[in-house]
């Protein structure tokens, strides 16, 4: 990305969006970069994230920045709009200060790899004459759909039964097949603006990277390559699950939720191979009580053992008596969090 500095190396600063599903992919990418001789990687994460526990980052250095919510993270903000405004204002200032401080220490940043949600980041990189690379954490098909929304090529609301055929997507989609923020623009306008604005200032980025690989979604990845110069750099999972190139890289480095690893592992080990239905909606989704009831009913009646991850903030939506019914019938297990790769690695996964 840039010529080596007078100190004999390349310095890459990586800036994730501060959430569980975004920080770990970019950290895994940083671990791969840092394994190359002469490459120094610094992961810039919010002070609140660092309060959640000591991360395991291998050879990657960690630096603190601010999202304006140092004590409570997202919960400290009034709403999504307020949080994103704070993140841009305080994030821009503190990333700028970080890059300036690194230069004063004799290790200037040659490149800033930033989460595509942070469309303000390339302006900060430009002030320090550093190359910038936008890092998309989501699947290519999702990115392509958001790209069409950004370009105004998806007209909603529309007939729910109409099949949309969008360039770059290998299949036609109905409205309810689209990502939630597009299909229901009233669901959370602030998040809709966030995901669509990934393509804002993208022309300023020197590189576009995607956490995927061509074989997973060939047509979609080729569309991203031809439209936005994107390069596939995934899957960004710990090396132990991929090629063992990094011997000590056995798990993700950040856990913003407390995983019930022991209970989950023991339960999975007692199940027949490849028998378990695994359900997890990640760290952001907030299904309604009626949706939770529908999921619960489906899991109970499917006739397969299931592992259902329901964050502690969402457990009140589980139907009354369902946990006891599942426990008595030995149909499944419900946990508040588990490392995503555990169900895949364990016997019953």
ChimeraX attribute file (.defattr): number of C-alpha atoms within 10 A of each C-alpha:
attribute: neighborCount
match mode: 1-to-1
recipient: residues
	/A:1	13
	/A:2	12
	/A:3	9
	/A:4	13
	/A:5	14
	/A:6	10
	/A:7	10
	/A:8	11
	/A:9	16
	/A:10	23
	/A:11	23
	/A:12	26
	/A:13	28
	/A:14	27
	/A:15	28
	/A:16	25
	/A:17	20
	/A:18	21
	/A:19	18
	/A:20	18
	/A:21	18
	/A:22	19
	/A:23	25
	/A:24	23
	/A:25	25
	/A:26	25
	/A:27	28
	/A:28	24
	/A:29	21
	/A:30	26
	/A:31	25
	/A:32	20
	/A:33	17
	/A:34	21
	/A:35	16
	/A:36	10
	/A:37	9
	/A:38	14
	/A:39	17
	/A:40	21
	/A:41	26
	/A:42	23
	/A:43	24
	/A:44	25
	/A:45	23
	/A:46	25
	/A:47	20
	/A:48	21
	/A:49	24
	/A:50	17
	/A:51	14
	/A:52	13
	/A:53	13
	/A:54	11
	/A:55	15
	/A:56	15
	/A:57	20
	/A:58	16
	/A:59	15
	/A:60	22
	/A:61	15
	/A:62	17
	/A:63	17
	/A:64	15
	/A:65	26
	/A:66	23
	/A:67	25
	/A:68	25
	/A:69	18
	/A:70	16
	/A:71	12
	/A:72	13
	/A:73	19
	/A:74	21
	/A:75	11
	/A:76	13
	/A:77	16
	/A:78	9
	/A:79	11
	/A:80	16
	/A:81	16
	/A:82	14
	/A:83	20
	/A:84	20
	/A:85	14
	/A:86	18
	/A:87	22
	/A:88	18
	/A:89	15
	/A:90	17
	/A:91	25
	/A:92	21
	/A:93	15
	/A:94	19
	/A:95	23
	/A:96	18
	/A:97	14
	/A:98	19
	/A:99	22
	/A:100	16
	/A:101	14
	/A:102	15
	/A:103	14
	/A:104	10
	/A:105	9
	/A:106	11
	/A:107	20
	/A:108	24
	/A:109	27
	/A:110	23
	/A:111	24
	/A:112	29
	/A:113	27
	/A:114	27
	/A:115	24
	/A:116	30
	/A:117	23
	/A:118	24
	/A:119	20
	/A:120	19
	/A:121	26
	/A:122	24
	/A:123	17
	/A:124	19
	/A:125	26
	/A:126	15
	/A:127	11
	/A:128	17
	/A:129	13
	/A:130	23
	/A:131	20
	/A:132	27
	/A:133	25
	/A:134	29
	/A:135	30
	/A:136	24
	/A:137	25
	/A:138	15
	/A:139	16
	/A:140	27
	/A:141	22
	/A:142	14
	/A:143	22
	/A:144	20
	/A:145	22
	/A:146	24
	/A:147	22
	/A:148	17
	/A:149	19
	/A:150	18
	/A:151	11
	/A:152	10
	/A:153	13
	/A:154	19
	/A:155	12
	/A:156	14
	/A:157	11
	/A:158	11
	/A:159	9
	/A:160	14
	/A:161	10
	/A:162	11
	/A:163	13
	/A:164	17
	/A:165	13
	/A:166	15
	/A:167	15
	/A:168	20
	/A:169	20
	/A:170	13
	/A:171	12
	/A:172	12
	/A:173	16
	/A:174	15
	/A:175	21
	/A:176	12
	/A:177	13
	/A:178	16
	/A:179	15
	/A:180	14
	/A:181	19
	/A:182	26
	/A:183	20
	/A:184	16
	/A:185	15
	/A:186	11
	/A:187	12
	/A:188	14
	/A:189	14
	/A:190	17
	/A:191	17
	/A:192	21
	/A:193	16
	/A:194	19
	/A:195	21
	/A:196	21
	/A:197	20
	/A:198	22
	/A:199	21
	/A:200	17
	/A:201	16
	/A:202	19
	/A:203	13
	/A:204	17
	/A:205	23
	/A:206	17
	/A:207	18
	/A:208	23
	/A:209	23
	/A:210	24
	/A:211	20
	/A:212	20
	/A:213	17
	/A:214	15
	/A:215	8
	/A:216	12
	/A:217	15
	/A:218	15
	/A:219	18
	/A:220	21
	/A:221	26
	/A:222	18
	/A:223	18
	/A:224	22
	/A:225	16
	/A:226	11
	/A:227	12
	/A:228	17
	/A:229	15
	/A:230	20
	/A:231	20
	/A:232	19
	/A:233	16
	/A:234	16
	/A:235	17
	/A:236	23
	/A:237	20
	/A:238	26
	/A:239	20
	/A:240	14
	/A:241	14
	/A:242	11
	/A:243	9
	/A:244	12
	/A:245	12
	/A:246	15
	/A:247	10
	/A:248	11
	/A:249	20
	/A:250	13
	/A:251	19
	/A:252	22
	/A:253	18
	/A:254	20
	/A:255	21
	/A:256	20
	/A:257	16
	/A:258	14
	/A:259	15
	/A:260	14
	/A:261	14
	/A:262	9
	/A:263	12
	/A:264	20
	/A:265	18
	/A:266	12
	/A:267	16
	/A:268	26
	/A:269	14
	/A:270	11
	/A:271	16
	/A:272	12
	/A:273	12
	/A:274	13
	/A:275	14
	/A:276	19
	/A:277	17
	/A:278	16
	/A:279	14
	/A:280	16
	/A:281	12
	/A:282	14
	/A:283	14
	/A:284	10
	/A:285	10
	/A:286	15
	/A:287	13
	/A:288	12
	/A:289	15
	/A:290	12
	/A:291	13
	/A:292	19
	/A:293	17
	/A:294	13
	/A:295	15
	/A:296	17
	/A:297	13
	/A:298	11
	/A:299	21
	/A:300	17
	/A:301	9
	/A:302	11
	/A:303	10
	/A:304	13
	/A:305	21
	/A:306	24
	/A:307	23
	/A:308	21
	/A:309	21
	/A:310	23
	/A:311	22
	/A:312	12
	/A:313	9
	/A:314	16
	/A:315	15
	/A:316	12
	/A:317	16
	/A:318	20
	/A:319	15
	/A:320	10
	/A:321	8
	/A:322	14
	/A:323	15
	/A:324	10
	/A:325	13
	/A:326	18
	/A:327	12
	/A:328	10
	/A:329	10
	/A:330	11
	/A:331	17
	/A:332	22
	/A:333	17
	/A:334	18
	/A:335	18
	/A:336	17
	/A:337	22
	/A:338	24
	/A:339	16
	/A:340	15
	/A:341	14
	/A:342	16
	/A:343	20
	/A:344	15
	/A:345	12
	/A:346	18
	/A:347	19
	/A:348	21
	/A:349	21
